Amino acid sequence: MKIAYLDCFSGIAGDMFLAALLDAGLVPAQFLSEKLSQLGLGPVRVHTKKVLRQGITATHLRFETSSESHEHRHWSEIRALIERSSLTPAEKARAIAIFQSLAEAEAKIHGIPLEGVHFHELGALDSILDIVGAAVAIESLQIERWYASKINVGSGTVRTAHGRLPVPAPATLELLRGLPVYASEIETELVTPTGAAILKHLAPDFSMPTARWQQIGYGAGTKDLPQQPNVLRLLVGESVAAFENDETVVIETEIDDMNPEFFPYVQQKLLEQGAKSVSAQNILMKKGRPGLLVRVLCDALLVDKLCETLFRETTTLGAIYYPVHRKKLTREIIEVETKHGKVRVKLGLLGSEIINIAPEYEDCKKIADEQGVALKEIYRAATEATRCQSL
């Protein structure tokens, strides 16, 4: 499995991300130049230069354009620019998704509607090229899983169009919500909004995976910090772990005064909102009262949202949550043809070996209902078709 790891010990910015890809030889500068020239803003040339950052040789990136750089653009203007470009649909979708997260963060911080978001520094041409370039590069690489270190955000204050703000700036912090960050003694902004938005889009696992690293790149930031190398390190290679590892969060709450008929409804709602699993266990609580221990497994970003649902939909007054490490089989969904029709099947893989086969319940149920065939027969046929297809 092709994987990548971002070492954010000096933070991350959009230009550092692109420069690291170029430094590792993963994306040619000419390819990026051609793609960015499709935005309709005139010819764009990507220039690279080898620089030294506290003893580490890295690549620094800059753009050369003939277009005037407008410092103030609305989100709707940037979205229209991307949509009418000649980029591929997948590249457009990624670029819009990254900018969408930026717009949502700005809207929340400033208390304005999404369509009213007016980018300042982020509406400058360089920022647009950073984000669109990142989207194009991510799409071309086809990395199956991204990983990252904890993120050094720096400290102090930063000057913005809204005045001097604390580091990380409010919109950046909003984008980093739920991600593992720390503040170093370096008094400067190490994570830019574009860098934070790219990280959020990649949705990495925050751990160092076991892998055979084949390409290594260093993307230089513009500042040359005296305390440490101002670079983003990128590793790309093949995973060699027998199992995948990730970090997730468990939410737990004990309830002894709720009608148990409510639980299936709450369970379904939590799953629809992104929970990985929702279960309940019978327990004996104080004064001998029977109760339920409700356990929710989810990503860190969803803790607040799912806790709110628990508070609104159950009688609990509080919940605990804590991070856990998880080992899991690689998962893949395929579609197989059976004599009853097509069925999606979830595979649990250990390397290339199929360990578990799980036909999708909804597909099997639909066929069973429509054809009057026993549900277990649909499961059996889907499992056999999967084994035959994998031979």
C-alpha positions in Angstrom: 0.0 0.0 0.0 1.4 3.4 -1.0 1.5 5.7 2.0 3.0 9.2 2.9 4.1 10.8 6.1 4.3 14.5 6.9 6.7 15.5 9.6 5.4 18.8 10.8 8.1 19.6 13.4 8.3 23.1 11.9 4.6 23.3 11.1 3.2 23.3 7.6 2.2 25.8 4.9 0.8 25.4 1.4 4.1 26.3 -0.4 6.1 24.0 2.0 3.8 21.1 1.1 4.2 21.6 -2.6 8.0 22.2 -2.3 8.4 19.0 -0.4 6.6 17.1 -3.2 8.9 18.7 -5.7 12.0 18.0 -3.6 11.1 14.3 -3.4 10.8 14.1 -7.1 7.1 13.1 -6.8 5.7 16.0 -8.9 7.5 17.8 -11.8 7.6 21.6 -11.7 6.6 21.6 -15.4 3.5 19.5 -14.6 2.4 21.9 -11.9 3.1 24.9 -14.2 0.9 23.5 -16.9 -1.9 22.6 -14.5 -2.0 26.0 -12.8 -2.0 27.8 -16.1 -5.4 26.1 -16.7 -7.0 28.3 -14.0 -7.5 31.1 -16.6 -5.2 33.6 -14.8 -2.6 33.6 -17.4 0.6 31.5 -17.7 2.0 30.3 -14.4 5.6 29.1 -13.9 6.7 27.2 -10.9 10.3 28.0 -9.9 12.3 26.0 -7.4 15.5 26.8 -5.6 17.7 24.8 -3.3 18.2 26.6 0.0 19.9 25.7 3.3 17.7 25.8 6.4 19.9 25.3 9.5 22.1 22.6 7.9 19.3 20.9 5.9 19.1 21.3 2.1 15.5 21.9 1.0 13.5 23.2 -1.9 11.9 26.6 -1.8 9.1 27.3 -4.3 7.8 30.5 -5.9 5.3 31.3 -8.6 5.9 33.5 -11.6 2.7 34.9 -13.2 1.6 37.7 -15.5 -1.7 38.2 -13.7 -2.2 41.0 -11.1 -2.6 39.7 -7.6 -5.9 40.8 -6.1 -5.6 40.7 -2.4 -9.3 40.5 -1.7 -11.5 37.8 -3.2 -14.9 36.4 -2.1 -15.2 32.6 -1.6 -17.9 32.6 -4.4 -15.4 34.3 -6.8 -12.6 31.7 -6.1 -15.1 28.8 -6.4 -16.3 30.1 -9.8 -12.7 30.5 -10.9 -11.9 26.9 -10.1 -15.2 25.6 -11.6 -14.7 27.3 -15.0 -11.1 26.2 -15.3 -10.0 23.3 -17.5 -8.8 21.2 -14.6 -10.2 17.7 -14.4 -13.4 17.2 -12.3 -11.5 15.4 -9.6 -8.9 18.1 -9.3 -11.6 20.8 -9.2 -13.5 18.9 -6.4 -10.3 18.6 -4.3 -9.4 22.3 -4.7 -13.0 23.4 -3.9 -13.1 21.1 -0.9 -9.9 22.6 0.6 -11.1 26.1 0.0 -14.6 25.2 1.4 -13.0 24.2 4.7 -11.2 27.6 4.8 -14.4 29.5 4.0 -16.3 27.6 6.7 -13.6 28.4 9.3 -13.7 32.1 8.3 -17.5 32.2 8.4 -17.6 30.7 11.9 -14.9 32.9 13.3 -16.4 36.1 11.9 -20.0 35.2 12.4 -21.0 35.7 8.8 -22.8 33.5 6.1 -20.6 31.2 4.1 -21.3 33.1 0.8 -20.3 36.3 2.5 -16.7 35.2 3.3 -14.2 37.7 2.0 -10.7 36.3 1.9 -7.9 38.8 2.5 -4.4 37.2 2.5 -6.0 33.9 1.4 -7.5 35.5 -1.7 -4.1 36.5 -3.0 -2.9 34.7 -6.1 -0.1 32.8 -4.3 -2.5 31.3 -1.8 -4.9 30.2 -4.6 -2.0 28.6 -6.5 -0.8 26.9 -3.3 -4.2 25.3 -2.7 -5.0 24.4 -6.3 -1.4 23.1 -6.8 -1.8 20.9 -3.7 -5.2 19.5 -5.0 -3.7 18.7 -8.4 -0.6 17.0 -6.8 -2.6 15.0 -4.3 -4.9 13.7 -7.1 -1.9 12.7 -9.2 -0.1 10.8 -6.5 -2.9 8.4 -5.6 -1.6 8.0 -2.0 -3.7 5.4 -0.3 -3.2 6.6 3.2 -1.6 9.7 4.7 0.1 10.0 8.1 1.4 12.9 10.0 3.3 13.9 13.2 1.9 16.1 15.9 1.8 19.7 14.6 4.1 22.4 15.9 2.1 25.7 15.6 4.7 28.0 17.0 3.7 30.8 19.4 3.4 34.6 19.8 1.3 36.7 17.5 0.9 37.3 13.7 0.0 40.4 11.8 -3.2 39.9 9.6 -5.7 42.0 7.8 -7.8 41.9 11.0 -4.9 43.2 13.1 -2.4 41.3 15.3 -3.8 38.0 16.3 -2.5 35.2 18.6 -0.7 32.1 17.0 -2.3 30.0 15.7 -4.7 32.6 14.2 -8.4 31.9 14.9 -9.3 30.5 11.5 -6.2 28.3 11.5 -7.0 27.0 15.0 -10.6 26.2 13.8 -9.2 24.1 11.0 -6.9 22.3 13.4 -9.8 21.5 15.8 -9.4 17.9 17.0 -5.9 17.5 15.6 -2.8 16.9 17.9 -0.9 20.2 18.1 1.7 21.7 20.4 3.2 25.2 20.9 7.0 25.6 20.8 9.0 28.5 22.1 9.5 29.7 18.5 7.6 33.0 18.4 6.3 33.0 14.8 3.4 31.4 12.9 4.5 27.9 11.8 1.1 26.7 10.5 -0.7 28.9 7.9 -4.4 28.6 7.1 -3.5 27.0 3.8 -1.3 24.4 5.5 -4.0 23.6 8.0 -6.7 23.3 5.3 -4.5 20.8 3.3 -3.9 18.8 6.5 -7.6 18.7 7.3 -8.4 17.6 3.7 -5.8 14.7 3.9 -7.4 13.5 7.1 -4.1 11.8 8.2 -3.5 9.2 10.9 -1.3 10.8 13.5 1.3 8.1 14.0 4.6 7.0 12.3 3.8 3.8 10.3 6.1 0.9 9.6 7.1 1.3 6.0 9.9 1.1 3.4 10.4 4.8 2.6 11.5 5.3 -1.0 11.2 9.1 -1.5 12.1 11.8 0.9 11.6 15.5 0.4 12.1 18.7 2.3 10.0 21.8 1.6 11.4 25.0 2.9 9.5 27.8 4.5 10.3 31.4 3.6 11.7 32.2 7.0 15.1 31.0 8.1 14.6 30.2 11.8 17.6 30.3 14.1 16.2 27.7 16.5 15.6 24.8 14.0 15.3 24.0 10.3 12.1 25.6 8.9 11.2 22.7 6.7 8.4 20.2 6.1 9.7 16.7 5.7 7.7 14.3 3.5 8.2 10.5 3.3 6.6 8.3 0.6 6.8 4.6 0.4 5.2 1.2 0.9 3.6 0.0 4.1 5.0 -3.2 5.5 2.9 -3.4 8.6 0.9 -6.6 9.0 -1.9 -4.4 10.5 -2.9 -0.9 10.1 -2.7 1.4 13.1 -4.7 4.5 13.9 -5.8 6.6 16.8 -9.4 7.1 17.5 -11.6 8.2 20.4 -14.0 6.4 22.7 -17.0 8.2 24.2 -18.8 6.5 27.1 -21.8 7.3 29.2 -23.8 5.4 31.8 -27.6 5.8 31.7 -30.1 4.3 34.2 -33.3 6.4 33.6 -34.0 6.2 29.9 -36.5 4.1 28.0 -34.4 1.4 26.3 -36.6 1.6 23.2 -34.9 5.0 22.6 -31.4 3.4 22.1 -31.8 2.0 18.5 -32.9 5.5 17.4 -29.9 7.1 19.1 -27.6 4.5 17.7 -28.7 5.1 14.1 -28.5 8.8 14.5 -24.9 8.6 15.8 -23.9 6.3 13.0 -25.3 8.7 10.4 -23.3 11.5 12.0 -20.1 9.6 11.4 -19.5 7.3 14.5 -17.5 4.2 13.6 -19.5 2.1 16.0 -22.1 2.5 18.7 -22.9 -0.2 21.3 -24.6 -0.6 24.6 -23.9 -3.0 27.5 -26.2 -3.9 30.4 -24.7 -2.8 33.7 -25.7 -2.6 37.3 -25.5 0.9 38.7 -25.8 2.4 42.2 -28.7 1.3 44.4 -29.0 -1.8 42.2 -30.5 0.0 39.3 -30.1 -1.6 35.9 -28.6 0.6 33.3 -26.8 0.9 29.9 -23.1 1.6 29.2 -23.2 3.4 25.9 -19.9 3.3 24.0 -19.2 5.3 20.8 -16.1 5.0 18.7 -15.3 8.0 16.5 -12.7 10.4 15.1 -11.5 13.1 17.4 -13.0 15.8 15.2 -16.5 14.4 15.9 -16.4 14.3 19.7 -18.3 17.5 20.3 -20.9 16.8 17.7 -21.6 13.3 18.9 -21.6 14.3 22.6 -24.3 16.9 21.7 -26.4 14.2 20.1 -26.0 12.1 23.3 -27.1 15.0 25.5 -30.1 15.9 23.3 -31.3 12.4 22.6 -30.7 10.6 25.9 -31.1 11.4 29.5 -27.4 11.4 30.3 -25.9 14.5 32.0 -22.3 13.8 31.0 -19.9 11.6 29.1 -16.3 10.8 29.2 -14.0 10.4 26.2 -10.4 9.2 25.8 -8.0 8.4 22.9 -7.3 4.8 22.1 -4.9 3.1 19.6 -6.5 0.6 17.2 -5.0 -2.2 15.1 -7.1 -3.2 12.1 -7.1 -5.1 8.9 -6.9 -3.2 5.7 -10.4 -2.8 4.3 -11.6 -2.9 0.7 -15.1 -2.9 -0.8 -15.6 -4.8 -4.0 -18.7 -5.7 -6.0 -19.3 -9.3 -7.0 -21.8 -10.9 -9.4 -24.0 -13.7 -8.0 -26.8 -15.7 -9.6 -29.2 -13.5 -7.7 -27.6 -10.1 -8.7 -24.7 -7.8 -7.7 -23.6 -7.6 -4.1 -21.1 -5.3 -2.5 -18.7 -7.1 -0.2 -16.3 -5.8 2.5 -12.9 -7.5 2.6 -10.5 -7.6 5.6 -7.0 -7.9 4.2 -3.7 -8.9 5.9 -1.3 -7.7 3.2 -2.7 -9.3 0.1 -4.4 -12.2 1.9 -8.2 -12.1 2.4 -8.9 -12.8 6.1 -12.5 -11.8 6.4 -15.4 -11.5 3.9 -18.5 -9.6 4.9 -21.3 -9.2 2.3 -23.1 -5.8 2.7 -26.4 -6.4 4.7 -28.5 -3.9 2.8 -27.6 -5.3 -0.6 -28.4 -8.9 0.5 -31.6 -7.8 2.2 -32.9 -6.0 -0.8 -32.3 -9.0 -3.1 -33.8 -11.4 -0.5 -37.0 -9.2 -0.3 -37.3 -8.8 -4.1 -36.6 -12.4 -5.1 -38.1 -14.2 -2.1 -34.8 -16.0 -1.4 -33.5 -16.7 2.1 -31.2 -14.0 3.3 -28.5 -16.6 4.4 -28.5 -17.9 0.8 -27.7 -14.5 -0.6 -24.8 -14.2 2.0 -23.5 -17.7 1.0 -23.6 -16.9 -2.8 -21.9 -13.5 -2.3 -19.1 -15.2 -0.1 -18.6 -17.9 -2.7 -18.5 -15.4 -5.6 -15.9 -13.4 -3.6 -13.6 -16.4 -3.1 -13.9 -17.4 -6.8 -13.1 -13.9 -7.9 -10.0 -13.7 -5.7 -8.5 -16.9 -7.0 
